[in-house]
Amino acid sequence: MEKKILLGGAAALLLVGNMYATPANAAIDLSIGGEAKLTADMSECGPAGKTDVSNANELYNAITGKSIAADALDAEITWLEVTVADADDLKDWDTEDGPCAGVDRSGIDWGFGKKLTIGASGTLANGLEVSFGDEINLTDVDKEEGAFDLTLGGAFGSLQFKDAAPSAVDAAMVTGKKDLDVRGTNLGAHNTETSGSAGMGILWTAPSMGDLDLYVSWAPNSGNAGLDNAAYENTFGIGAVMNASGVTIGAGYEAASADATYGKCKVVAQTDLVADDAGYGTGGGSTAAFVDHVFGGDYCGDQTLMYIGATMDAADIAFSAGYSVLDTDEADHTVLSIGASTTVSAYDVSIDYRANTKDYEFAGVEDTQSVIAVGLGTSLGDGVDLGLSFSTSDLDLASEATIAGDTNYYFAEASLTVGF
C-alpha cells in the first residue's frame, strides 16, 4: 500500500530549496509517495537437458518433419538458400542449454524493490487542469532519465503527453496489464502498444459520454528526434471503454506502418547464418537464434495490435477476461487471459490463467506457454502489506524440439511491502 503526502505550492517549493516565493493561492499541489519491498523467491524448472543438435538440418527436420534439401526452407525464403552442405557447416555449434539452465535453486533467492512517486496537479483560474507524474525506480535510476508524463485537462477532455507514447489500447485495457512472474523463458503479458509507440506521443481522452469513454492516441515519430530515419512515423490508435449493466468492456486497436527503408525486418545473410561463431542473435550459434532467423521470429515491420476485454462483479467475486493479438510482418503474439479475485475476511485472494502463443512467419512453427497463478495478500497495518504468490507454467519452444516433452516451471514468492 502506498500513501502520499500532499503539499501546497509554497510548501513544495520550500521543500526543494526555498528558492522562490509563491502566492498563498497557488493552484498546484505536490504529492510524494513511495514503496519499499522485500521478496523471498523459490523456483524449480525441468527437464533441464541440453539441445542435442549435430547440425541445422537435423533441427529443421525435427521442427517441421521435412528436410532442408527437399524443401529449401519453403519457396518464400529463397534469400536463405540453405543446402545440406551449408547446414553441415553448423555442426559444431555451441548449442544452448534448455530453458531451465541456471533456473533451479536449492535455497531462497532474496530480492528487493524501492521506488518514489511524485505528482503535481491542480486547476488554474481559467479552468485548465494540469497534472504531472513520475515514478522513480531506485533500483534502475538510469531508466528514469527519459521518463515524462504531463496531462492537460478541461472541457475538451484531456491531453496526455508521455514518452514511450501512451496508447489508446493501453488506456482501454480494463483487464489490467500485469505479467505473471515466471522464471526462465516467458512469452509475456498482453501487449499494450506496437513498436510505433516507442517515442513521445499524445493520448486524447474525449469528454465523458455517460457510460462510454473514448481514447485516441498518436505517436509522431518512434525515434523521438523528428528525423526521417525513424522506423515508424504517425502511429495511430483508438480505444473505448463502456459500462453496461455491471459489465465493463474495453477494446482498442493500433496500427504502425514501418518505413520502407528503416523499418523493414532484417534479412540474415547466408554467410552470417553458417558462421560457427555467428554474430547474430543472442548468444551466437544457439538453436533459438536459428529458429528466429530461419522461421521468422522477430516482431518487426508493419504492425497492428487488437485488444478486447471485460470485467464484471458477481456477488463478492470480480471476474476478468482479455484477448489480444499483435500481428507483425514476421512473428505474431496472441494472449488469452482469465482471472478472478475476491476478499475473504482480511485476505485478498486471486487466481489468473494466461495462454500465450508466438507464431513464426514460416512453416507453421510456434511457441506456446500456459501459466496458472494464485495470490494471497493481507494488510499487517497501515501501509504494510504481506503477499504470497505461486505460479506454474508449461512451455513448449520450437527451438527445443529435440528435447522430449515440454518444460515445466513453478515459482513461489513471499513479499513484504511498506508504503509511505
N, C-alpha and C positions, 0 to 999 in steps of 0.2 A: 504494500500500500504506500502510495506516495502523497505526502502532504505538501502544500505550497504556502509560502509566506507572502502576503500581499503588502506591497509598499507603495505609498503615494509617490507622485512625481518628485517632490522635494526630498523625501527620504531616499529614493532611489539614487538621486544624484549625490547626496551626501555619502551614500554607501560606496560609490566608486571614486570618491576623492574630494568631494565638496568643491569642485572646480567652478561651478556656475550656480547662480541663484535661480530659483524657479518660482513662478507665481503660486499663490495659495490655491488657485482654482485649476491647477494643471490637470489636464484631462487624461493623461496616460498613467496607468498603474503598472507596476512591475511585480511579477511573481517569480519566486525562486524555489525550486524543489530539487529533489534528488533521491537516489536509491543506492543502497549497498547490499550486495547479495553474496552469500556463501553457498557453494554447492559441493555435494559429495556424490560422485558418479560410479556406477559399476556397469560393465558391459561384457558381452561374450558374443562370439561370431564363429560360425562353422558351416561347411567344412573349410579348412584353411590350406588347401593344396596349391601347388604351382600350376600354371598353364603349361602344358607339355606340348609344344608345337615345334616340329622339326623344320617346317617351312610354311610360307604363306599359303601355298596350295592346300596343305592339309587343313589349315584353319578355315579357309574359304569353303572347302568341301564339307567340313563339319557344320558350318553355319547354314549353308544353302542346299547341301545334298547334291551338288554338281561341281564339276572340276573347272578350274580357270581355263585350261586349254580348250575344253569343249565349249564353254560359254563366253569366253573372253570378257568376263565380268559384265555381260549384257551389252547390247549394241550401243546403249546410251553412254557408256563410259569408254568410248573409243580413244579418248585422250590418254588413258592409262596404258592400254595395250600390254597388259601383263601376260607373259607366257610362262610356261612351266620352268624354263631356264631362268627367267627373271626371278621367279618365286624361289628357286633354289639358292639364289644369292642371299636370301634372308635366313638361311637355315641355322645360322649361329647367333641369332638374336639373343640378347639378354632378356628373356621373357619375364614379364612382371609377375609378382605374386598375385594370388587371387584377392578379391575384395577384403578378405579377412586379415591380410598382412598387417601386423602392428596393431590390431584391434583388441585381441584378447588381453585381459588383465587378471592378475591374481589378487589384486587389492583395490583399494579405493583411489579414485582419481579426484583430487581436490581442485576446486576452481573458485573463482570469484568474479564479480562484476561490480562496476561502480559508474555512476553517471550523474550528471547535473542537468536539470531542465530550467530554461529561462523563458519567460513570456512577458510581453508588454502589450497592453491593449487599452483601448478607450474610445470614446465617441467625442469628436470635436464639436465646437459650437455650431458649425454648419451642417451637422448631421452625418459627416463622413466617419465611418468606423474604421479603425486602424488596429492591426494586431501583428505582432512578430513573435516567432517562437523558435527555439533551438534546443536540441538535446545533445549534450556533450558526453560521449562515451569516453571516460577517462582511461580506459584500457587501450584505446586506439585514437589518440588525440589528432594524429595527422589526418585521419579521415574526415575530421570535422572542419578543416580549413575551408573547404569548398561548399559547406552547407549553408543554405539560405532559404528562408520561408517567411514571406511578407504577404499579408492579406488586407485588401481594401474592401469595405462593405457599405451598402446603402440601399436606396430604393431600387437600384439596378441589380440587386443580388450581391454577389461577392466575387472579387477577382483575386486569385492566389498566384503569387509569383514565387517559383520554387526551383532550385537547382535539383537535378535529377527529376525532370519535369513531372508535375502532378498529372496523373492520367485520369480521364473520366471513368475508365474501367476500374481503377483503384477506388475511386470515390463511390462507385456503385456496388462494391464488393461487400454485401451485407453479411456474408458468412465468415468474415474475418480472413486474415492473411497469414496466420501463424503456420510455421513449419512444425512437423512432429520430429523431435530430436532423435535422430538415428545415427549411431556411429558407423563409420565406413562409408561406402558409396550411397549417396542419397539423391534421388532424381528431383527432389524439390517440391515445394508447395505450389499453390496457384500462382501463375504469372500475373503480375499487376500492371505491366506495360510491355511494349515492344522495345527493340533496341533504338528506335527512333526517338524515344523519350529520354535519352541519356543526358541531354543538356538542359539549359534553363527553359522553363515552359510556363504556360499560363492555364489555369483552370477557372472557368466561369461557372458559378453556381447560380442558376436562374432564380428569381424571386419565387418563394414557395407558392405552389398552387394547390392548396388543400393537402391532400394525401399524396401528391406527386412532386418529386424533386428531380430536376433535370441538370445535367452536367455536360459541359463542352470543354475539351482540352486541346491545346495547340502547342507543339514544340517546334520552334522555327528552325533550329539547327542543332544536330546531335553533337557537333564539335564545340559549340558554345562561343566560337570566335567569329562567326559570320563568314568564314571562308568557304569557297566553293569546293573544297576538297573534303567536306564532311560526308560521311557515309549516308546520312539521311537528312532531308530538309522537309519542313512543312508536314509534320506528323499530326494528324487529327484523330480525336476520339470523341465518342458520345456515350453517355450513360444515363440511367434513370433508376429511381427507387420509388416504389409505390407501396402504400399500406392499404390493405383491403381485408376487412373482417378478421383482424387479428393475425394476418399473414403479411410479412414484409418481403417483397420481391425486388431483386436488383438485377439489372442487365447492363452490359456495356460492350462496346466494340471500338477497336483502334486499328488503324492501318498505317503502315510505314513503307514508303517506296524507296528502295535503295538507289543511290546514284549509279548511273550506268558505268562509271569508271571506278569510283572509290568505294562503292558499297556492294560490289559483287562478291559472291562466295569465292574463296581462294581455291585455285586448282593446284593440286600437288603434282609436281613433275615426277616422271618415272624415275629419274636418276635420284631424286630425294627419297622415293619410296624404297628403292632397293639397296640404299646405302646401309651397311651394317651398323654404323654409328650415326644413324639418321638424325638430322637436326630438326625433325618435325614432331609436333605433338608433345605432350608432357611425358618426359621420361624416355624420349627417343624410341627405339625399336620395341615398343610394347604392343601387345595384342589389341589393347583398347585404341591406341593410335591408329593401328592398321585398319580396324573396323570403322573408325570415324572417317578416315580418308578414302577408303575403298567404297564404302557403302553410303557415304554422305551423312555424317552425323553432327554437323555444325548447325547451330541456329543462326542463319545468315541470310543475306539477300532480302528480297521483298518479304514483309511480314504482316500478318493480321492476327489479332487477338480477340477472341469472343468469350464472354463470361455470362452465366446466368446462375442465380442462386436464390434461396428463400429461407426464411426463418419463421418459426411460429411457436407459440406457447400453448401447451395443453396441460391443464391443471398446474402443477408446480414444475413441469419439465419443459425446457427450451430445446427445440429441435432445429437443426440446420442441414441444408444440403446445397452443394455447389458443383458446377461443372465448367471447365474452361478448356479452350483449345488454342495453342499458339501454333500457327501454321507459317512455315518459312520455306525458302527455296530448297533447303536440304531437309534437316530433321524437323519433326513436329512433336509437340509435347501436349499430352492430354491428361487432365487431372479430374478425378471424381472424389468428392469429399462428403462425408455424412457424420454428423455429430449430435450429441445430446448432453445436456447438463442440468443439474438440479442442486438444491440445497437441502441437506438433511441435518436438522438441528443446527449446530455451529459449523458444519462442514460443507464445502463446495465440492461436488463430485461431477466428473465429466468423462465421457468416452468418445473417441474420434476414430474414424476409419478413413483411409485415403488410398486410392489406387492410381498409380502413375504409369504412363506408357510413353516411351520415346520411340517414335517411328523413324527409321532411317529412310533415305531417299530411294535406295535401290534394293531389289531382290526380296522385299517384304520382311527385312530384318528389323527386329525391335528389342528394346529392353523393357522389362516390366518390373514393378515393385508394388507390393501392398503392405500397408502399415496399420496396426491397431495400437492405440494409445489410451491409457486411463490416467486420470489425475485426481488427486485429493488435496484440498487446501483448507486451512483454517487460520483464524487470527489469534495470535498469542497475546494481543493487547493493541493499544492504539499505535498504529504504524508498523507493527511487527507481524509478519506472516510466515507460516510454515507450509511448505508444499512438498508433496510426494508425487512422482510420476513414474510410469512404466510403459514401455513400448516394445513391440516385437515386429519384425519386418521380414518379409520373404522377397528375395531379389533374384531376378533371372537376367543376366547380362549376356548379350550376344558374344562379346569378347571372351567369355568364359565357357564357350560351347564345348570345349574338350574336357571340362570338369563335370563329373556326373552329379546331377541334382542341382537344386537351387542353393543360394546362400541364405542362411538364417541368422538374424541378429536378435539380441534383446538389449535393452538399455534401461537402466533404472537410475533415478536421481532424487535426492533429498535436498531441499533448498531452504535457506533462512534469509528472508528479505526484510531489511529495515528501511522504511521510507521516511523522508523528512521534508 
